[in-house]
Amino acid sequence: MRTQIELDNAVAAELAGSGDAILRALAEQIDCDLYLRGNLVTLDGEPQAVAAAQDVVRQLSGLVAQGHELAPATVESVVRALALQEDPGAILDDVIWRGRALKVAPKTVHQKRYVDSIRTNTITFGIGPAGTGKTFLAVALAAAALARREVSRIILTRPAVEAGERLGFLPGDLMAKVDPYLRPLFDALHDMLEADKFSQHLERGVIEVAPLAFMRGRTLNDSFIILDEAQNTTPEQMKMFLTRLGMHSKVVVTGDVTQVDLPRDQTSGLSAAAEILDGIEDIGFIRFGEEDVVRHKLVRRIVAAYDEHAQRLAPELRSARRA
């Protein structure tokens, strides 16, 4: 089956992209032959594949008409959204933060569900591999909530567990000591806030950073609280943290249960919470997969390779645990 789609000249130019990058990305994502001549797109292949490709081209054209700049990742996002029968425009148009020439919006269906869960639930767990935007989107939503005065402060915390290395004694005050552990959260906030404003917020306690151990005994009201790297909490620490929740606050817990740095005989608090709290009203669980990785495409392949390796080793690991 062959079909042709006539595009607006501006849309055709955007679809080709610099050095045909967008066109090549599109060709990789569809199951039929694709040709662009001038402003005419030709699709050639099996009827079902051509029909699916038509939907993708029309969605991309619509995004361009709405002012979106296309990138190879946009093509993939559109294809995956359509495969899950979701509206790509509803995902990519949901801008959660805009400032400092930075626009933050979900790029995948699961990212959109994660953002919606944070908006509607008091507590949201984002569980999945590195590069899926769990921390960055949470920080963007926290910054937006602070800017709209929906909360009076942002609290950033994570367990002080090292990933296979021992840093030893760290000199300086509390901020200097926790900086290496909270650096990913700092980096995300620096992307969104002016340096002077970020420093002022830290000085005034509007942005607060603390190791998880410092949460004990507190009640956190009117706050947007992010617990990062939660796979390295113990079940007792997780319970302690979640029960710090006060009035008019939101909690986002992020982590990757495949990257636990606790001793082998220690259960992850994130895994325990996912089992204990699943199904409780006002608590959302969003699980990301390798298809949600939005970093370099090689990161996705690395995640997939490790997942496949873990699956192959699963019987041996179960036997070792029983022994």
N, C-alpha and C positions, 0 to 999 in steps of 0.2 A: 504494500500500500504506500502511495506517495501523496503527501499533502503539502501545500504551500501557505505560508502566512505572510501577509504584507504588513510591514512595520512602519511606523513613523521614522523619518530619517534620524532624528535625535536618538530614538530608542535603539535603532539598529547600530548606531555608532557606539552607544553605551554597552550594548550587548556584546559587541566584538571586544571591547576593552583594549587596554594598552597591549600591543603585541598579540592580539587575539587571545589573551589570557582567559577572559570570561567564556569565550566560545569553546576553548579547549576544556575548561572545567565543566561546561554544559555537556559536551560530547562524552566526557567520562562518566557522567551521572545518568545518561539515558541509554536505552537499549536499541536505538535505531541510528541510522546514518543521518548526519546533520550537515547542511550546507548553507552558507550565508553569502548571497550575491547582492550587493547593493543593499536595498532595504527588504529583500525577499528571503525568508527562511524556508528551506526545503527539508522535509523530514521523510525518510524512506525506510521502511521496514515492516515488521509484523503489525497488523492493525491495532492490537492492544498497546504495543510499545509506542506506536506513533501517536495514539490518543493521549497516552500519559505524557509524552514529550510535548504535545500541544498545550496541555494544561500548564506545564512548567514554563514554556515560552510566554504564554499569556500572563502568568503570574509575575514573571520578571518584567514584562513590558508594563504591567500595572504599577509595579514598584518604582520603575524609572519615571513614569508619568507623575507619581506622587512625590518625586524629588529624591528618591533613594539613590545613592551611589552603589553600583554593583561591585562585588568582589567575588573571587572564587568561592569563598565561604558562604556567601549569600545564596549562590546556586545550590550548594549542598543543603543549606537550611530549608530552602523552598522545596527541594525534592523530598527530604525527610518529612517535612510537615504534610505535604500532600499524601505521602504514603500512609500517614497516620490519620488522614482525613481531617486535618486541621487547616485553618486559614493562615497561610504564611504572613499575610499583611497584618493580622491581629497580633502576631508574635513580634515581628520586626518593628511595628509602629508603637509598641508599648515602651516608650522612653521613660526610664525611671530616674535618670539623672542627666542634666545638661549643664555644663559649665566648663570654663577653662578650655574651650574648644574640644571638649570631650562629651560625647553622647553615649550613654549606656542603655542598652536594650537587650532583651533576651535574643538569643540566636537559634535556639532549638526548642522543641516542644516541651522537653523536661525543664529547661530553664524558665520557660513561661509559666509552667505549673508551679515551679519553685517560687517565683516572684508572687504569683497569685496566692500561694499558701501563706507566705510571709505576711501579705496584706490582710488576709482573712483570719488567720489563726494566731493565737497568742504565742505558741511555741511551734517552731518548724525545725525539723531535722533534714539536713541536706547530706545525703550519703552517696559517695561515688568516688571515682578515680581522680587523680590530679588533672588539672586543666579543664575541668568542666564548669568553672565559673562560680562555684559554690561560695567561696569567700568574697570574691570581687563583687558579685551581685548583692550579697548581704551588706557589705560596706556601703555600696551605692544607695541601697534602700535606707540604711541608717543615716547617711549624710542627707538624703532627701527629707527624712522624717525630722531631723534636727533643723534643717532650713525652714520647714513649714511649722516649726515649734510644736510638733506633735509629741515630742519628747524633749526633756531638758538636758540630757546627756547621752553620750555613747560610751559604753563600757566594753572593752576588748580584753579577752582573757584566753589563756590556753594552758594546758599542763606543761610544766617545765621538764619535759622528757626529751633527751637528745636522741637523734636518729643514728644510733650505732656508734657515735663518737662521744668522748668525754671532754668537755671544754674546761673542766676544772673550776677553780675559783675565778669569779668574774669581778673585777674591781668596780668601784663607783657606787652611785646611789641606786635606788630601786629601778629607776628608769633605765640606767645603763645596764643593769643586770638582766632585765627582762627584754631589752631591745633585740637581742639575737633571736629570741623565741617569737616575738611579735612582729618581726620585720615584714612578713607578707601583708599583715593588716595595715601597718604603717605605709607601705608602698602604695596600697590601694587608696588610702585616704589622701596621700600626697598627690595622687593623680587627679583628685577631685577638688581639693581645697588649696587655696593660695598658701604659700609657705608661712606668711605672717599670721594668717588666720588660724592655721593649724597650730602654730606655736602658742597663740593666745588661748585657744581652746584647751591645750594641754595645761598651761599655767593656771587657768581658772577652774580646772576640773570638769570642763564641759566634755572633754574627751579624756577618759580614764583608762589606764592600762594597768593590769595587775596579774600576777600569777594566780592560777586557780586556787591555790592554797589560801590566798588572802580573801576569798569570798566567804569563808566560814563565819557564821554569826551575823551576816548582813541581811538586810531586806532592801531590795533594789526597786525603788519606785520611779515612775516617770522616766524610764530608761529604755534604750535600745541596746540589748546585750548580745554580744557575739562570742560564742565559745568555739574556737578553732582547734583543729587537730584533736577532736574529741575522742578519736579511737585510742588515744593514749591516756584516757582517764580510767580509773578503776570504777567498778559499780558504785562503791561508796562515795567517791568523788562526784560522780554524775548525779546521784541522788541529792547530795549536799548542794550542788550547783543549782539544780532545777528547783529546789525548795527555797532558793533565795528570791524567787519571783515575787515582786510587789505589785502594787496597783498601777494601772496605766502603762505597763511595760510590755515589750516584746522580747522574745528570746529566739535566737537562731543558733543552732548547733550544727557544725559542719565536721565532716571527717571521712576517712577512707578505711574501711574495716580490713582492707588487704595490706595496709601499711602500719601495723601495730608495732610499736617499739617497746612495749612492756615485756617483762620476763615471760618466757614461754608458758609458765604455769599460771599466769595471771589473766583473768578474763577481762576483756575490754568493756568499759562502761558504756560505750556506744552500742556495741552488739547487744548487751543486756537491756539497754533502754529500748532498742528497736523491738525486742521481744516482749518486754513488760508493758510498754505504753502504747503499742500499736492498737488502733481502734478507739482510743480515748478521745472524746469530743474536744475540739479546740487545740489538738496537737496534730500537726501534719507531718507526714514522712514522704519525702521525695527522693527517689533512688535514681541516680544517674548511671549511664553506661558509657562504654567507650565511644559510642556514636555522638555523645554530647561533648567530647573533648574539643575545645576551640583554640587550643594552642597550635603550634606547628603540626602539620599532618603526621610527622614522624612520631610525635607523642602518642597519637592514637594507635599507631602500629605497635609501639612499645607496650602500651597498656594491653592490647589484644594478645600480643605474644606472651606476656606474663600470665594473663588469664588462661590461655591455652595450656601453658606449662603447669599452672596450679591444678587445672582439671586433670591433666595426665598424672600428677602426683597424688591426687586426692585419695585413691585407695591405699597407697603406701602411708600417707600421713595418718589416715584413720587407724590403720593397723598399729602404727607406732604409738598412737595415743592410748589404744586399748592395752598395749603391752606396758 
